[in-house]
Amino acid sequence: MPEELELAVVLHALGDPVRLRLVRVLAAQGESTCSPDGVEVPRSTLSNHWRILREAGLTETRQEGKNRVMTLRRAAIEARHPGLLAVVLADPE
């Protein structure tokens, strides 16, 4: 639900460079497994980052066989914080 996306929690989740990269990967690819290409972080650390994103309400996780697949909750984020994703996903340079 969009109302669960508290701004302070969302900003905290996006404040970490690894989590920001994960959100950008999701935005570009539509979905991702637990260990996306180009994110060089130990698997245990990645699990923690995914948990923080999920608990902030930014992502959803589903099982596909033995894999977990994450997706960005674009519609919910946009409904609660219009324009936030546009800023977050903008080219940093």
C-alpha positions in Angstrom: 0.0 0.0 0.0 1.3 3.5 -0.8 0.6 4.8 2.7 3.3 2.5 4.2 6.0 4.3 2.3 7.1 6.7 5.0 9.4 9.4 3.6 12.1 9.2 6.3 12.3 5.4 5.9 12.4 5.6 2.1 15.1 8.2 2.2 17.1 6.2 4.6 16.9 3.1 2.4 17.9 5.1 -0.7 20.7 6.9 1.2 23.1 4.0 0.9 25.0 3.8 -2.4 24.5 0.0 -2.8 20.8 0.2 -2.2 20.5 3.1 -4.6 22.4 1.1 -7.2 20.0 -1.9 -6.6 17.0 0.4 -7.1 18.5 1.7 -10.4 19.1 -1.9 -11.5 15.5 -2.7 -10.8 14.3 0.4 -12.7 16.4 -0.5 -15.7 15.8 -4.2 -15.8 12.3 -4.5 -14.4 13.3 -7.2 -11.9 16.4 -8.8 -10.5 17.6 -11.9 -8.7 19.4 -11.6 -5.3 22.8 -11.0 -6.9 22.5 -8.7 -9.9 25.4 -8.3 -12.4 27.5 -5.2 -11.7 26.9 -5.1 -7.9 30.0 -6.4 -6.3 29.0 -7.0 -2.7 29.1 -10.1 -0.6 25.8 -12.1 -0.8 25.1 -11.7 2.9 25.5 -8.0 2.7 23.2 -7.9 -0.4 20.6 -9.8 1.6 20.6 -7.1 4.2 20.3 -4.4 1.6 17.4 -6.2 -0.1 15.7 -6.5 3.3 16.0 -2.8 4.0 14.5 -1.9 0.6 11.7 -4.4 1.1 10.9 -3.2 4.6 10.9 0.4 3.4 8.2 -0.6 0.9 10.3 0.0 -2.2 10.5 -3.5 -3.5 8.5 -6.7 -3.6 10.0 -10.2 -3.6 8.6 -13.4 -5.1 9.8 -17.0 -5.2 10.6 -18.5 -8.6 11.8 -22.1 -7.9 14.9 -21.7 -5.7 15.4 -18.0 -6.7 14.0 -14.9 -5.2 13.1 -12.2 -7.7 12.8 -8.5 -6.7 10.7 -5.8 -8.4 10.4 -2.1 -7.8 7.0 -1.0 -6.5 6.9 1.9 -9.0 3.2 2.6 -8.8 3.0 2.6 -5.0 6.1 4.9 -4.8 4.8 7.3 -7.3 1.4 7.4 -5.7 2.8 8.2 -2.3 5.8 10.4 -3.3 5.2 11.8 -6.8 8.4 12.5 -8.7 10.7 10.8 -6.2 11.8 8.1 -8.6 12.5 10.6 -11.3 14.9 12.3 -9.0 16.5 9.1 -7.7 16.8 7.6 -11.1 18.3 10.7 -12.8 21.8 10.4 -14.2 24.1 11.4 -11.3 26.4 13.2 -13.7 
